[in-house]
């Protein structure tokens, strides 16, 4: 149909532009700070990719990441993100911020048995401490080729990198995998955090995730805290399970 043809042409144009964007260095990273709830101090930053299109301006990853995934371009883009984030982390180290963690998202196409070797080479070439690198995978990614994912994450853990589960509570992963995976942190999904100040259900889910994480002795990251109501709700849940 005409509509299908239009969509196909638009997708092809976007894929072509993506290839050129990588060659022309049109991608940029923004860094979202991560703060310790007890002290309020910034302890890390998550690298978030944006596309600085020469004609359309700043493009959200929600627009181009699905096409990058389907076309296979996510692999070289992911390599660029990791290298750029490690270089920035080392630059901050030289400025005296030698304890900041840098979080980088991993795509399903990057999960393979050679991942640890590739990450090791990247951190080494940028003189960045792998123990300050946190690699994020979405909860749904855990269910994609489970055994290979476990092997890849264990390789990263041996390297010294930390592993966190993004969007926790929204996927369909089995909790039994948390015992087998070398997980250092879980991230409470933004959809739960957004409703913390107004929804008992969201507060209950957040409290349950915090309780589970504390029992497993792993860190909890709440994504998208933007109000005092949300912060106070998290502090109450944290205090409830502090013992």
PEFENPE-V776516 format. One record per residue. N is the residue number from 1. RES is the residue in one small letter. PSI is psi as a letter, one per 30 degrees, with the letter a starting at -180 (none if undefined). BURIAL is + if it has 16 or more other C-alpha atoms within 10 Angstrom, else -. Layout:
N_RES_PSI_BURIAL + N_RES_PSI_BURIAL
This chain:
1_x_l_- + 2_x_e_- + 3_x_e_- + 4_x_e_- + 5_x_e_- + 6_x_e_- + 7_x_e_- + 8_x_e_- + 9_x_e_- + 10_x_e_- + 11_x_e_- + 12_x_e_- + 13_x_e_- + 14_x_e_+ + 15_x_e_+ + 16_x_e_- + 17_x_e_- + 18_x_e_+ + 19_x_e_- + 20_x_e_- + 21_x_e_+ + 22_x_e_- + 23_x_e_- + 24_x_g_- + 25_x_h_- + 26_x_f_- + 27_x_k_+ + 28_x_l_- + 29_x_k_+ + 30_x_l_- + 31_x_k_- + 32_x_k_- + 33_x_k_+ + 34_x_k_+ + 35_x_k_- + 36_x_k_- + 37_x_f_- + 38_x_e_- + 39_x_f_- + 40_x_f_- + 41_x_k_- + 42_x_k_- + 43_x_f_- + 44_x_l_+ + 45_x_k_+ + 46_x_k_+ + 47_x_k_+ + 48_x_k_+ + 49_x_k_+ + 50_x_l_+ + 51_x_j_+ + 52_x_i_+ + 53_x_k_- + 54_x_f_- + 55_x_e_- + 56_x_f_- + 57_x_a_- + 58_x_k_- + 59_x_k_- + 60_x_k_- + 61_x_f_- + 62_x_f_- + 63_x_e_- + 64_x_f_+ + 65_x_e_+ + 66_x_e_- + 67_x_e_+ + 68_x_e_+ + 69_x_e_- + 70_x_e_- + 71_x_f_- + 72_x_f_- + 73_x_f_+ + 74_x_f_+ + 75_x_e_+ + 76_x_e_- + 77_x_e_+ + 78_x_e_+ + 79_x_e_+ + 80_x_e_+ + 81_x_e_+ + 82_x_e_+ + 83_x_e_+ + 84_x_e_+ + 85_x_e_+ + 86_x_e_+ + 87_x_e_+ + 88_x_e_+ + 89_x_e_+ + 90_x_e_+ + 91_x_e_+ + 92_x_e_- + 93_x_e_- + 94_x_f_- + 95_x_g_- + 96_x_f_- + 97_x_i_- + 98_x_g_- + 99_x_f_- + 100_x_k_+ + 101_x_k_+ + 102_x_k_+ + 103_x_k_+ + 104_x_k_+ + 105_x_k_+ + 106_x_k_+ + 107_x_l_+ + 108_x_e_+ + 109_x_f_- + 110_x_f_+ + 111_x_j_+ + 112_x_l_+ + 113_x_f_+ + 114_x_g_- + 115_x_e_+ + 116_x_e_+ + 117_x_e_- + 118_x_e_- + 119_x_e_+ + 120_x_e_+ + 121_x_e_- + 122_x_e_+ + 123_x_e_+ + 124_x_e_- + 125_x_f_- + 126_x_g_+ + 127_x_h_- + 128_x_k_+ + 129_x_j_+ + 130_x_f_+ + 131_x_f_- + 132_x_g_+ + 133_x_k_+ + 134_x_k_+ + 135_x_k_+ + 136_x_k_+ + 137_x_k_+ + 138_x_l_+ + 139_x_e_+ + 140_x_f_+ + 141_x_f_+ + 142_x_f_+ + 143_x_g_- + 144_x_j_- + 145_x_i_- + 146_x_e_- + 147_x_e_- + 148_x_e_- + 149_x_e_+ + 150_x_e_+ + 151_x_e_+ + 152_x_e_+ + 153_x_e_+ + 154_x_e_+ + 155_x_e_+ + 156_x_e_+ + 157_x_e_+ + 158_x_e_- + 159_x_f_- + 160_x_f_+ + 161_x_l_+ + 162_x_l_+ + 163_x_k_+ + 164_x_l_+ + 165_x_j_+ + 166_x_l_+ + 167_x_h_+ + 168_x_k_+ + 169_x_f_+ + 170_x_f_- + 171_x_a_- + 172_x_g_- + 173_x_l_+ + 174_x_k_- + 175_x_f_- + 176_x_f_- + 177_x_f_- + 178_x_f_- + 179_x_f_- + 180_x_f_- + 181_x_k_+ + 182_x_i_+ + 183_x_k_+ + 184_x_f_+ + 185_x_l_+ + 186_x_k_+ + 187_x_k_+ + 188_x_k_+ + 189_x_k_+ + 190_x_e_+ + 191_x_e_- + 192_x_e_+ + 193_x_e_+ + 194_x_e_+ + 195_x_g_- + 196_x_e_+ + 197_x_f_+ + 198_x_f_- + 199_x_k_- + 200_x_e_- + 201_x_e_- + 202_x_e_+ + 203_x_e_+ + 204_x_e_- + 205_x_e_+ + 206_x_e_+ + 207_x_e_+ + 208_x_e_- + 209_x_e_+ + 210_x_e_+ + 211_x_e_+ + 212_x_e_- + 213_x_e_+ + 214_x_e_+ + 215_x_e_- + 216_x_f_- + 217_x_h_- + 218_x_l_- + 219_x_l_- + 220_x_k_+ + 221_x_k_+ + 222_x_k_+ + 223_x_k_+ + 224_x_h_+ + 225_x_j_- + 226_x_g_- + 227_x_l_- + 228_x_e_- + 229_x_e_- + 230_x_e_+ + 231_x_e_+ + 232_x_e_- + 233_x_e_+ + 234_x_e_+ + 235_x_e_- + 236_x_e_- + 237_x_e_+ + 238_x_e_+ + 239_x_e_- + 240_x_e_- + 241_x_g_- + 242_x_f_- + 243_x_none_-
